[in-house]
Amino acid sequence: MVAEVTQETIKKAYEAVEIARKTGKIKKGVNEVTKSIERGVAKLVLTAEDVSPKEVVLHLEPLCKEKEIKFIIIPSKEELGAAAGLSVATTAIAIIKEGDSKDIIKAL
């Protein structure tokens, strides 16, 4: 379930992360995200396109497909980190409790 990535989709994805961070629950970083996908608790997974080396996040997309979890590749790990409320860049984010972002996630 890889979403069509338009600027609107990216904007909505960041918004969903910010809202879920405040009203729900998110997991940050490849290891935490991988675990949440494997456990089937992730509702939406975002990963950054500018991750180096790419191999670090390559397993996330097939895992999401297998578990039927929405997966979006966004351009910047810095912006992803900022949306998650971090002062550092992050390679991946999983929303595990949507909080008030449920409708946004459904729309993606």
N, C-alpha and C positions, 0 to 999 in steps of 0.2 A: 504494500500500500504506500508507495512512494508518491508523495503529493507533487503536483505541478508547481514548480518553484518560480513564482512571480514576485515582484517587489511587494505586492499586496500580501501575498502568502508569508513572506519573510517578516513583514511588519506585524502581521497578526500572530505569528509564531513567537516573536519577541514579547509581544503584549501578553500572550498566554503564559509565558514563563514568568514575567513580572507579577502578574496577578496570582498565579499558582504559588509563587514564592511567598506572597503575603497572606494568602487565604487557604492555601493547600499545602502540598509538600513536593519538593523536587529533590532529585539526586544529581550530583555533579561529578564529572570525571568518568573516564572510560570504565574503570573497574566497577564503580557503583551503578552506572547505567547498565552495564552488561548483566550484573546480578539482578537488577530490577526487571530487565527484559526476560531473562531466563525464568524468573519466578512468576512472570505473567502479570506483574503489578503496574508496569509502565503504561500510560495512556497515550503519550506522545513522546517521541525521541527526536532531539535535534542534535546534529553534529556539524562541526565547522569544516568548510571546504579547504581552508588554509592550514590544516594539520600536517605536520611533517615529523616523521615519515607517515605516509598514508596508511601503512599497514596497521597502525595503532587503532584505527577506527573502521577498517574494512569489514570486520566481522559483524558490525552492528546492523547494517542493512539486511543481510540475509536472515539474521536472527529475528528482526522485526517482521519480515515477510512471513517467516515460519509461524510466529506467534500472532500474526495479524494485528500488529501495532503500527500506528501512524508514524512515519519516519520522514524527516525533512532535513535536507542539507542546506545550511545557510553559509553565507560568504565568510564571516569573520569570527574567529575564536575570541577576539577581544570584546566584540559586541555581545557575543554569547555570554561571556563572563560577566559583563556589565549588567545584562538583563537578569542574570542569576544573583545579582547583588554582590558579586565578587570584585575585589580590586585587581585580580589577575585574570588572564585569559583562561578559558576552559575548552576542552576538546569536544565534550558531549554533555548534554543535559537530558534527564528524563523527568517528565511530570508524572508522579505516581498518585497524587491526590489533587484533583483539578481545582477544588475550592470554587471560586467564582469564575474561573476560566472555562468551565464546562461547555458553554455555548460556543466560545471561540474555537475550542478544540474540535467540536462537532462540525463546525463550518469549514475547517481546514481540509 
